[in-house]
């Protein structure tokens, strides 16, 4: 059996998907979820082969939910997203169902997924690196802490540090791990607030107190929390330009 989870805050949308799946007896719906919080727990528990995922949901959206998973499952999106995003889904061989969708369109999505099953999970991971974001994602970062999900407003971030395949996100009181790249945050965070000053560091400008020289034309940035962040030559130049120095 192919294990399936439905994740959508609209009961009617889930019921339509459930109805359309009934003739496909090889699919077994192991759980239905109202939001991304429930979705993360359900996916961790059941390890489904395929999920039907809405994007615009309360609490956290579909993209943010996928980011919390170590290995996102194959996804068919059920969404009212705009045409720009649809083109991006198509480019990465991830199918989508634009609400309201017909049974014929649903069946075609299942067929497409079955034909491309071996590449669907990789495509989901590629999609998460794309600049197809919901507006709220510009102002927050969602992280998983054990069994808990935390939402960090970006204004609380002091700096970000590279850590193998993860990044460390520092706030005044805590540090969080997130499986993302430094390049992702360099591109997605507001360049007027955050500057990548080193291959391993991004700082929030309002946390900067001063720039101190070191030996051989090197410098460090001193933050309000007394952390000293090394500046690469390009990072020092970039920081000076942003500060108008």
N, C-alpha and C positions, 0 to 999 in steps of 0.2 A: 504493500500500500504506500501511496505517496502522502506524506503528512503535510497538512495545510493549516495555516493560521490566518484568520481574518482580523485585520486591525483597522477599525474605522469608528469614529464617534457617532456616526449616524446609523441607528438600528435598521432603518429601511434599506440603506445601501448594503449592509451586511446580509440582510434577508434576500436581496436580489442576487448577490454573489452566491449565497448558499443554494438558492433555487437553481441558478445556472449550473452549479457544480453537480447537482443530483444525478444527471444522466451519465456523468463521468465517474463510474463506480470505483475506478482505481485511486481516486482522491479521497482522503479521509480528513475531515475537519476536526482537528484535535482541540481547538479552542478558538473562541471569539473574544476580542478585546476592544474596550471603549476608547483607549488612549495609548500613548507611547510607553507610559510607565508599565501598564499591564502587558504591553507587547514585549518589552525587554524580558520580563519575568517569564512569560509564556515561551518565548523563543529559547531562553536558557534552559527551561525545564524540558521542553518537548523536542528541541532541535529539529525543526520542520525542514522539509525539502523545499517548500515554497510558501511565501506569504503574499497575501493581497493587502496592500498598504495604502492608506490615505495619506496625503501630505499635510493638509491643513487641518490640524487637530488641536484641541486645548492642551494646556500644560507644556508638552513638547511636540514639535512637528515630526513628520516622518523622517526627514533627513537627520534630525538630531537623534532620533531613536536609533537609526542605523549606525550612527557614529559611536554609540555606546556598546556595540557588539564587537567582540573580538573577530568573529568571522560572520559577517552578515549573510543570511541565506539568500537564495534566489528570490527576486521580487517582481511582482506585477503591480504597478501602481494603479490605484483607482482614485482619480483626481479631477479637480476642476481647474488645473493649472493652465497657464497661458501657452500660446503657440511656441514662444521662444524655448520654453522648457521642454515642450514636446519634441522639438527638433533635437535637443541634447539627449533625451532618452533614446531616440532612434539611433543617434550616432554611436551610442554605446551598447546597442543591441539589447536594451532593456525595454520590455513592452509596457504599455500603459493602457488604461481604459478611461477615456474621457467621459465623465458623468454628464448626462445619463447615457449609458451604453446598452446596446442591444445584445441579445443572446448570440447572434451571429458574430458580432465583434468579439464577444467574450470567448467563444469557441476558437476564433482565430488566434487570440492571445495565448490560449492554452497550447494550441498547436505550435505556435512560434517558440514558446518556452520549452516544450518537449524537444523540439528540433535543436535548440541551442542550449540544452540543459547544462552541458559541461562548461560553458563559458558564462553563464548567467551570474554566478556569484562573483567572479572577477569583475564583471561589468558593473555590479553594484558598488564595488570598492572604488572603481575608477570614477564613477559618478560622484562619489563623496568628495573627490578632489576638485570638482568643477565649481565654477562660480555661479551656480544655480541655487541661490539661497533665498530663504524667506526673510522679510525685513527684520523680524525679531532676532535673527541669528547674528546680525551686525552688532547687537547690543548685549549679547550674553553668550556664555559657553556652558554647555551641559556636560557634566562628568558623572561617572559612576564610581561610588565609594562602597565597596563591598556589595551589599544588597540595596544600598540607597542611591538615589539619583539627586544630584545637586545642581542648581542653576546659579552660575556666577555672573553677575553683572560685570561688563568689561571695565567699568569705571573703578571697580575694586581691585583690578589686577595691577600689581606693582611692576613685575617683570616676568618674562618667560625664558626658560633655560632648556636647551636641548638635552635629551637624556636617552641615548640609544634610539630605539624606534618610537620613543614617546617624547613628550615635552613635559616639563614641570611648570605649573602655573602657580605663581606666588601671589597671595593676597596678604593683607596686614597680619592675619591670624593663622592662615593655613597654607598648605601646599597641596596641589592636586596633580595627578598624573592623567595625561590624555594621549591616546594613540593618534597623534597627528604629526605633521612635519613643521619645521620652522618656516619653510617656504609658504606653507598654507596660511599660517597666521600673519606672515609678512604681507601677503597679498590680500587677506580678508579683513584684517583690522584697519581701522581708520589711520591713514598715514599722517594725519595731523595730530594724532594722539600717541601713536606707537611707532618707534623707530628701531629697526634692526641694526644694532651697533657692533655686532660681532657675529660670526657664523653660528655661535651657540647662545646668543642673547638678544632678546627684544625688550626694550624698556618703555614704560609709559612716561611721557615727557613731564607730566606734572609731579612725578616722583623724583625728578632730577634736582639735586641741590647745587652741585658744582662738578666741573671737570678738572681733574688733577693730572699734571704731567708726571711721567715716569722716565726711566732711563731710555736712551736711544730713540727719542722722538715717539715714544708710546704714551698712551694716556689711559686713565680709568674714569668711569662715571661714578660719583658718589650719590647714592639714593637717600631718601628721607629715613629709611630704616637702617641706615649705616652700611648697607651692602655695597661693596665695591665691584663694579662690573667692568671687565676689560673692554677696551675699544680697539677694534682693528683699524688699520689706516683708512680703509674705505668707510668704516662705521664712524670714525671720528670726523671725516669730511662730510658725511651725510648728516651727522648730528649738528655740526656747525651750520650747515646750510639751512636746516629746519629751524634752528634757533636764530638765524639771521646774523651770525657772527662772521 
